Amino acid sequence: MRSILVLEPYDKQDKIFRKRDKTKQGEPSDAEPFPDLDREALEYVLDAVNKKYSAELRAVRRYKEELGKQKKKAGKKISKQVSVGELGRTNIGSTVSANADLDDIKLRIAHLRAYEQEQVTQNIATSPDISIEDFVTGLDSNDFAKLYAFAIEQCTPASKELLVNTKGKWIKYPQGSIHTPLVKSLQGHGTGWCTAGESTAQAQLEDGDFYVYYSHDQKGIATIPRAAIRMQGGGIAEEQNLDPHIAPIVATKLQEFPDGKQYEKKAENMKYLTTIETKMRGNKSLTKPELTFLYELDSTIEGFGYEKDPRINELRQACKQANLLDQDILTIFECAPDQIAHTQLEVDQAIKDKREIKVYVGSLFDDMFDVNVYPQLAHIEHIYASFPEGSTHKRTTWIGGEDTQTMKDRMTAERVNFVNAQFLLYNEDFTTSKYKCPLDTVRIKVRDLGFPNGATKEEIYAKADRLGLDLCPREVGPHYRLQYLDQPMNEYVYIGMEPISVPDGCPDVFYLHRAEYGLWLHGRWASPQDPWRADDEVVFSLRK
């Protein structure tokens, strides 16, 4: 990770990683993002480094054996203390005894190291652009940039023409089996899977069976790894993004497993996304349902991997580049061009002309949520700081009518983990309303409040107040959690509320989170200067 933080993105033309400007090391930026992490290439480097140090240890061991033989053969008193570091490039600081000529000893260790180095590199494929000598030099000097560049060039993805061909077969690698055949079948194909590394493959096969689908190569032999299903703890372990051609084959295979049903929605999402991609490549217009799906306005698009399918962003960017974004908005929200506003000036003009505004896409301005100042905007549901990422999510949140224990029982029934919110829920400052009533709330990202690099709680609350928003009653935390059970994965939502002081003396607010291990209601430090991230979302109430 230290190496990644000092490198610029990979230069594909020169096949090198250049170092970042010293003033920008460790700091991301739009102009100079960090290099991508390719799991397969990283495992390639890790394997070589592991083998290198194993080889050094073996060389030192053999060297010591040579010294022992020489000592026994000579039968003489030890005459010299020689540091292992003097004999080779090891980092071992111990000393060994020698009674042989120092030059002869150095020659012996050099031969042993050369032999071990050959063992490390004998299975490494050569590249026409990067020689094996470059790799060995990087290995000798622990130069991560050289090693990683070499590994990336070895991991060559299959051509797009070959990806269209999905004929092939599934191969099962049973739990506990030898990992070598699996590793050799993956290396050099550019899958990006960490399983291409020996240590990872061995660990994964210890956890469960591993299935790989191989499609036919140019010779008609099933050698191209396209998809993997890894079993863990009796269930399916998710991690792989799929290319659009292979998703249907994986979906069919998943039906054979006990928990395969839960992947039906993901399979349908991938199939629908492929349909949209095909239409766009054929310059065909998308329908309202297709656009609503692509921009994830009703629900998130679920795929098979940890990361979002890259096609989602690619297709959206294609729409922007073709200047179709406004047309897409008109289709989705079924409105006329003069019913969309992008600035406060356009809003004021529409009010003056007595024109209805259905959609607002632009920077949020002061008092826009205050119905006392802009009553004409109170009915607008679709307000975006940017489309579609900067949505301000309006919803009616029902609060009151339940005591703390009732809400806890409901969260337990919904499998919501609230152990980290206990100090808030049982604090004397946490109160609930006697009667059930609706509260209009709006959820906004910190960046859309005007803080692209994040901000403190005080800055966020002050900006919300200028927009015409109020803080929420404290009981909104558990109520919002119970009414937002379809929260997307890895999303953080904070409740804009007066903090509650917990036993450690820190002021806390509620926040909602969903991870692989379920839904959570947490308590988070909220001191005045505590930084909140740009992608964090905060819930406020609309001013009465």
C-alpha positions as a printed Julia matrix, in Angstrom:
544×3 Matrix{Float64}:
   0.0     0.0     0.0
   2.91    2.39    0.66
   4.08    1.75   -2.89
   0.63    2.37   -4.39
   0.39    5.75   -2.64
   3.54    7.08   -4.34
   2.74    5.88   -7.89
   0.81    7.42  -10.76
  -1.57    5.24  -12.85
   0.04    2.67  -15.17
   1.46    4.08  -18.4
   0.35    1.47  -20.95
   2.5     2.9   -23.72
   5.82    2.92  -21.82
   4.73    0.01  -19.57
   5.9     1.65  -16.36
   4.57    3.22  -13.18
   5.96    6.71  -12.65
   6.27    8.19   -9.19
   3.82   10.89   -8.15
   4.95   14.39   -7.33
   6.19   14.35   -3.73
   3.63   16.97   -2.73
   0.82   14.69   -4.01
   2.0    11.37   -2.57
  -0.74    9.77   -0.52
  -3.33   12.28   -1.75
  -5.91   11.28   -4.41
  -7.06   13.72   -7.05
  -9.18   13.73  -10.2
  -6.08   14.5   -12.28
  -3.86   11.84  -10.72
  -5.84    8.96   -9.26
  -4.05    6.02   -7.68
  -3.16    2.94   -9.75
  -5.85    0.28  -10.05
  -5.4    -2.85   -7.99
  -5.48   -5.9   -10.25
  -5.99   -8.9    -7.96
  -4.34  -11.32  -10.35
  -1.27   -9.15  -10.99
  -0.93   -8.45   -7.28
  -1.01  -12.16   -6.46
   1.55  -12.72   -9.23
   3.94  -10.32   -7.46
   3.15  -11.71   -4.02
   3.91  -15.26   -5.12
   7.28  -14.21   -6.56
   8.24  -12.27   -3.42
   7.23  -15.17   -1.19
   9.28  -17.56   -3.28
  12.21  -15.15   -3.29
  12.48  -15.06    0.48
  11.9   -18.79    0.73
  14.73  -19.24   -1.8
  17.04  -17.0     0.23
  16.35  -18.95    3.37
  17.03  -22.19    1.55
  20.29  -20.74    0.18
  21.42  -19.66    3.63
  20.52  -23.08    5.01
  22.55  -24.81    2.3
  25.41  -22.4     2.86
  25.47  -23.24    6.56
  25.49  -26.92    5.66
  28.52  -26.28    3.41
  30.28  -24.52    6.26
  29.53  -27.41    8.56
  30.98  -29.9     6.08
  34.09  -27.79    5.59
  34.58  -27.4     9.32
  34.21  -31.12    9.92
  36.54  -31.94    7.02
  39.21  -29.44    8.08
  38.96  -30.38   11.75
  40.51  -27.06   12.6
  39.67  -24.32   15.03
  37.22  -21.68   13.75
  39.3   -18.81   12.51
  36.84  -16.28   11.22
  33.36  -14.79   11.88
  31.58  -13.93    8.65
  28.22  -12.1     8.5
  25.64  -13.75    6.32
  24.87  -10.29    4.97
  28.38  -10.11    3.53
  27.86  -13.32    1.59
  24.6   -12.51   -0.13
  21.75  -10.02   -0.34
  19.79  -11.43    2.61
  18.31   -9.44    5.44
  19.19  -12.02    8.08
  21.39  -10.42   10.68
  22.81  -13.5    12.38
  26.47  -14.53   11.98
  27.96  -17.84   10.89
  31.42  -19.31   11.31
  33.77  -20.02    8.43
  37.28  -21.4     8.16
  37.36  -21.4     4.37
  38.67  -18.71    2.09
  36.17  -15.79    2.0
  36.22  -15.49   -1.8
  35.5   -19.21   -2.15
  32.6   -18.88    0.3
  31.16  -15.95   -1.65
  31.4   -17.94   -4.86
  29.56  -20.89   -3.3
  26.72  -18.74   -1.99
  26.45  -16.99   -5.38
  25.99  -20.35   -7.09
  23.37  -21.4    -4.57
  21.49  -18.12   -4.99
  21.61  -18.4    -8.75
  20.1   -21.87   -8.53
  17.33  -20.73   -6.19
  16.61  -17.67   -8.37
  16.14  -20.0   -11.31
  13.56  -21.91   -9.29
  11.69  -18.67   -8.58
  11.56  -17.49  -12.19
  11.35  -20.71  -14.16
   7.55  -20.62  -14.38
   7.29  -16.91  -15.15
   6.14  -16.2   -18.71
   8.25  -13.77  -20.72
   6.81  -10.7   -22.42
   8.01   -9.23  -25.73
   8.01   -5.8   -24.08
   9.36   -6.55  -20.61
  12.24   -8.97  -20.18
  12.65  -11.53  -17.41
  15.81   -9.61  -16.41
  13.65   -6.59  -15.53
  11.55   -8.77  -13.29
  14.59  -10.27  -11.55
  16.06   -6.79  -11.06
  12.82   -5.64   -9.48
  12.8    -8.7    -7.28
  16.37   -8.12   -6.15
  15.71   -4.49   -5.26
  12.17   -5.0    -3.89
  10.97   -2.54   -6.55
   7.19   -2.9    -6.43
   6.62   -0.63   -9.43
   8.77   -2.83  -11.72
   7.29   -6.07  -10.4
   3.7    -4.85  -10.73
   4.27   -3.48  -14.26
   5.73   -6.83  -15.31
   2.83   -8.75  -13.76
   0.21   -6.59  -15.46
   1.77   -7.28  -18.85
   1.66  -11.03  -18.18
  -2.03  -10.94  -17.29
  -3.45  -10.58  -20.79
  -7.27  -10.69  -21.02
  -8.94  -12.74  -23.72
  -9.91  -10.84  -26.88
 -13.46   -9.52  -27.24
 -13.99  -11.9   -30.17
 -13.24  -14.89  -27.95
 -15.5   -13.58  -25.17
 -18.51  -13.73  -27.5
 -18.03  -17.49  -27.73
 -19.46  -19.01  -24.55
 -19.25  -22.69  -25.5
 -17.24  -24.6   -22.94
 -17.55  -26.57  -19.71
 -17.5   -26.34  -15.92
 -14.6   -27.86  -13.98
 -14.91  -28.6   -10.29
 -11.85  -28.36   -8.02
 -12.89  -30.21   -4.83
 -12.3   -28.81   -1.37
  -8.92  -29.85   -0.01
  -7.51  -30.74   -3.43
  -4.07  -29.61   -4.66
  -4.21  -25.98   -5.75
  -1.57  -26.14   -8.52
  -3.87  -27.25  -11.4
  -6.33  -24.45  -10.59
  -3.57  -21.82  -10.46
  -1.95  -22.92  -13.73
  -5.31  -22.85  -15.52
  -5.83  -19.19  -14.53
  -2.43  -17.55  -14.8
  -1.77  -15.46  -17.88
  -5.45  -15.08  -18.85
  -6.01  -11.66  -17.29
  -9.01  -12.73  -15.2
  -8.15  -10.28  -12.45
  -8.96  -13.01   -9.92
  -6.81  -13.25   -6.81
  -7.2   -17.04   -7.14
  -4.46  -16.91   -9.78
  -2.03  -16.62   -6.86
  -0.9   -19.86   -5.23
  -1.37  -18.81   -1.61
  -4.91  -17.51   -2.24
  -5.94  -20.54   -4.31
  -4.68  -22.87   -1.6
  -6.6   -20.98    1.1
  -9.81  -20.88   -0.96
  -9.69  -24.62   -1.69
  -9.32  -25.24    2.04
 -12.61  -23.34    2.58
 -14.68  -25.14   -0.05
 -15.15  -26.41   -3.6
 -14.18  -24.15   -6.49
 -15.97  -24.22   -9.87
 -14.53  -22.6   -13.0
 -16.23  -22.27  -16.38
 -13.76  -22.46  -19.3
 -14.85  -21.37  -22.77
 -13.23  -22.56  -25.99
 -10.02  -21.0   -27.28
  -9.14  -20.6   -30.98
  -8.41  -24.33  -31.18
 -11.81  -25.25  -29.77
 -10.38  -26.37  -26.41
 -11.98  -25.2   -23.13
  -9.01  -23.25  -21.69
 -10.24  -19.66  -21.21
 -11.44  -19.06  -17.61
 -14.62  -17.0   -17.74
 -16.45  -17.4   -14.45
 -15.9   -18.86  -11.0
 -18.17  -20.02   -8.22
 -16.42  -20.35   -4.88
 -17.99  -22.19   -1.97
 -17.36  -21.04    1.57
 -18.95  -22.24    4.78
 -21.48  -24.32    2.86
 -22.65  -21.34    0.78
 -21.6   -19.31   -2.26
 -18.91  -16.68   -1.69
 -19.43  -13.59   -3.89
 -16.54  -11.66   -5.39
 -16.44  -11.81   -9.19
 -17.81   -9.36  -11.74
 -18.98  -11.09  -14.93
 -18.76  -10.16  -18.58
 -22.21   -9.81  -20.18
 -21.9   -12.9   -22.37
 -21.25  -15.38  -19.57
 -23.82  -14.18  -17.0
 -26.66  -16.47  -18.28
 -24.44  -19.55  -17.98
 -23.55  -18.66  -14.41
 -27.2   -17.99  -13.55
 -28.14  -21.47  -14.79
 -25.33  -23.08  -12.83
 -26.31  -21.3    -9.63
 -29.69  -23.02   -9.66
 -27.88  -26.25   -8.69
 -26.92  -24.83   -5.3
 -29.16  -24.53   -2.22
 -28.75  -20.73   -1.97
 -28.75  -20.16   -5.72
 -32.29  -18.69   -5.72
 -31.07  -15.44   -4.15
 -29.02  -14.77   -7.3
 -32.04  -14.7    -9.62
 -32.44  -10.9    -9.28
 -28.75  -10.4   -10.03
 -29.0   -12.6   -13.09
 -32.06  -10.68  -14.32
 -30.31   -7.35  -13.68
 -27.29   -8.43  -15.71
 -29.5    -9.7   -18.53
 -31.47   -6.44  -18.63
 -28.27   -4.37  -18.57
 -26.96   -6.35  -21.55
 -30.21   -5.63  -23.44
 -29.78   -1.9   -22.79
 -26.12   -2.04  -23.84
 -27.05   -3.75  -27.12
 -29.74   -1.15  -27.88
 -27.39    1.75  -27.21
 -24.66    0.28  -29.4
 -27.28    0.03  -32.15
 -28.18    3.72  -31.66
 -31.7     2.84  -30.53
 -33.61    5.0   -28.05
 -34.25    3.66  -24.55
 -37.7     3.48  -22.99
 -38.68    5.03  -19.66
 -38.35    1.69  -17.76
 -34.93    1.1   -19.33
 -33.69    4.58  -18.43
 -35.11    4.28  -14.92
 -33.2     1.03  -14.53
 -29.93    2.38  -15.99
 -29.95    5.45  -13.74
 -30.96    3.28  -10.72
 -33.83    5.56   -9.75
 -36.01    2.85   -8.19
 -33.36    0.4    -6.98
 -29.67   -0.35   -7.36
 -28.45   -2.63  -10.14
 -27.13   -5.79   -8.51
 -24.33   -7.83  -10.05
 -22.3   -10.85   -9.08
 -19.14   -9.07   -7.88
 -18.02   -6.87   -5.0
 -17.83   -3.89   -7.37
 -20.54   -2.33   -9.49
 -20.68   -3.51  -13.08
 -18.43   -1.04  -14.98
 -20.91   -0.96  -17.87
 -23.31    1.12  -15.76
 -20.98    4.1   -15.63
 -19.79    3.56  -19.22
 -23.34    3.68  -20.59
 -24.23    6.74  -18.52
 -21.11    8.54  -19.7
 -22.03    7.67  -23.29
 -25.39    9.39  -22.77
 -23.68   12.52  -21.42
 -21.16   12.64  -24.25
 -23.99   12.37  -26.78
 -25.82   15.25  -24.99
 -28.75   12.94  -24.26
 -28.95   13.56  -20.51
 -31.68   16.23  -20.65
 -33.64   14.13  -23.14
 -33.35   11.14  -20.8
 -34.67   13.27  -17.92
 -37.63   14.4   -20.04
 -38.44   10.76  -20.88
 -38.09    9.49  -17.32
 -40.17   12.2   -15.62
 -42.54   12.76  -18.56
 -42.19   16.52  -18.57
 -41.61   19.37  -21.04
 -38.26   21.18  -21.46
 -39.56   24.33  -19.7
 -40.51   22.21  -16.65
 -36.84   21.53  -15.84
 -34.78   24.13  -13.92
 -31.0    24.13  -13.41
 -30.38   27.35  -11.43
 -32.04   29.6    -8.86
 -32.47   32.2   -11.6
 -34.45   29.72  -13.74
 -36.61   28.84  -10.71
 -37.36   32.51  -10.04
 -38.22   33.06  -13.71
 -40.55   30.03  -13.76
 -42.34   31.34  -10.67
 -42.66   34.76  -12.3
 -44.08   33.16  -15.45
 -46.32   30.93  -13.34
 -44.81   27.82  -14.95
 -44.8    24.5   -13.11
 -41.39   23.01  -12.28
 -41.31   19.22  -12.17
 -37.55   18.57  -11.97
 -34.6    20.54  -10.62
 -31.01   19.51  -11.55
 -28.3    21.87  -10.33
 -26.53   23.32   -7.31
 -28.65   23.58   -4.18
 -29.3    27.2    -3.2
 -30.29   28.97    0.01
 -33.89   28.6     1.22
 -34.86   26.22   -1.62
 -36.35   23.72    0.88
 -38.01   26.41    3.02
 -41.73   26.43    2.12
 -42.06   29.88    3.68
 -39.69   31.28    1.03
 -40.29   28.93   -1.94
 -43.75   27.4    -1.49
 -43.77   26.61   -5.23
 -40.94   24.08   -4.73
 -42.61   22.21   -1.87
 -44.32   19.75   -4.2
 -41.21   18.93   -6.3
 -40.12   15.35   -5.63
 -37.24   15.26   -8.08
 -34.43   17.52   -6.88
 -30.87   16.61   -7.91
 -27.58   18.35   -7.22
 -26.36   16.26  -10.17
 -28.19   13.56  -12.12
 -28.56   10.82  -11.05
 -25.86   10.64   -8.32
 -26.9    13.8    -6.48
 -30.47   12.86   -5.64
 -32.08   14.45   -2.59
 -34.23   11.63   -1.29
 -37.52   12.95    0.04
 -39.65   10.59    2.07
 -42.29   10.61    4.76
 -40.9     9.03    7.94
 -43.41    7.97   10.56
 -42.31    8.63   14.11
 -43.85    8.35   17.58
 -46.34    5.91   19.07
 -43.66    3.44   20.25
 -41.38    3.32   23.26
 -37.71    2.32   23.11
 -38.28   -1.34   23.98
 -40.92   -1.72   21.26
 -38.54   -0.3    18.65
 -35.77   -2.63   19.87
 -38.09   -5.62   19.57
 -39.0    -4.61   16.03
 -35.35   -4.19   15.04
 -34.56   -7.62   16.49
 -37.39   -9.12   14.44
 -35.99   -7.46   11.3
 -32.47   -8.72   12.16
 -31.12   -5.2    12.59
 -27.97   -5.11   14.72
 -28.11   -2.17   17.14
 -25.54   -3.17   19.76
 -23.45   -0.07   19.01
 -26.46    2.21   19.53
 -27.42    0.93   22.99
 -25.92    3.92   24.84
 -28.01    6.26   22.7
 -31.27    4.34   22.95
 -31.15    4.13   26.75
 -29.84    7.63   27.37
 -32.17    9.93   29.3
 -31.89   12.47   26.48
 -33.42    9.99   24.02
 -37.2    10.5    24.08
 -40.08    9.31   21.92
 -43.39   10.94   20.95
 -46.56    9.53   22.43
 -48.59    9.73   19.22
 -47.69    8.47   15.76
 -47.28   11.21   13.17
 -45.62   11.79    9.75
 -42.4    13.76    9.35
 -41.18   14.95    5.95
 -37.46   14.19    5.64
 -34.8    14.7     2.99
 -31.51   12.79    2.65
 -28.56   14.6     1.04
 -24.91   13.68    0.4
 -22.3    15.83    2.1
 -20.7    16.59   -1.29
 -24.05   17.86   -2.63
 -24.27   20.31    0.25
 -21.2    21.94   -1.32
 -18.4    19.99    0.39
 -16.61   17.83   -2.23
 -13.84   16.97    0.26
 -16.09   16.35    3.26
 -16.87   18.71    6.14
 -17.37   18.92    9.9
 -20.71   18.45   11.59
 -20.92   22.16   12.33
 -20.32   23.09    8.68
 -22.9    20.54    7.48
 -25.57   21.65    9.96
 -24.99   25.34    9.13
 -25.37   24.7     5.37
 -28.54   22.66    5.93
 -30.01   25.53    7.92
 -29.28   27.95    5.06
 -31.04   25.58    2.65
 -34.15   25.7     4.83
 -33.75   22.34    6.57
 -34.11   21.54   10.28
 -32.55   18.92   12.52
 -34.54   15.72   13.08
 -36.02   14.61   16.4
 -33.68   12.02   17.92
 -36.22    9.21   17.57
 -35.92    9.46   13.77
 -32.79    7.24   14.05
 -34.48    3.9    14.91
 -37.66    4.78   13.0
 -35.75    5.6     9.8
 -33.77    2.38   10.22
 -36.95    0.3    10.43
 -38.46    2.05    7.38
 -35.3     1.77    5.25
 -34.67   -1.96    5.16
 -33.75   -1.94    1.45
 -30.68    0.24    2.04
 -27.99   -0.37   -0.63
 -24.78   -2.16    0.31
 -21.98   -0.1     1.92
 -24.08    3.07    2.22
 -23.69    5.29    5.31
 -26.63    7.48    6.38
 -26.33    9.85    9.34
 -29.23   11.4    11.2
 -28.94   15.19   11.39
 -29.89   15.57   15.07
 -28.75   17.16   18.29
 -26.02   14.77   19.55
 -26.44   12.71   22.7
 -23.56   12.5    25.19
 -22.66    8.87   25.88
 -20.74    7.47   28.92
 -17.31    8.12   27.38
 -18.18   11.82   27.2
 -18.36   12.0    23.39
 -21.42   13.44   21.64
 -22.97   10.82   19.33
 -25.59   10.75   16.56
 -27.35    7.76   14.99
 -26.2     6.4    11.66
 -27.44    3.59    9.41
 -25.22    1.16    7.55
 -25.63   -1.99    5.49
 -22.72   -4.4     4.99
 -22.35   -8.06    4.01
 -23.13   -8.99    7.6
 -26.5    -7.21    7.61
 -28.29   -3.99    8.58
 -26.99   -1.82   11.41
 -28.04    1.08   13.61
 -24.86    2.65   15.02
 -23.83    5.54   17.2
 -21.13    7.79   15.71
 -18.9    10.42   17.28
 -20.15   13.86   16.34
 -17.93   16.44   17.99
 -18.09   19.92   16.38
 -14.85   19.45   14.4
 -15.25   15.74   13.6
 -14.91   15.26    9.78
 -17.66   13.56    7.77
 -16.89   12.1     4.33
 -18.12   13.58    1.06
 -20.14   10.44    0.15
 -21.85   10.19    3.55
 -25.56   11.02    3.49
 -27.37   13.04    6.15
 -31.1    13.06    6.95
 -32.79   16.36    7.83
 -36.42   17.32    8.26
 -38.23   19.77    6.0
 -39.0    23.05    7.72
 -42.61   23.52    8.66
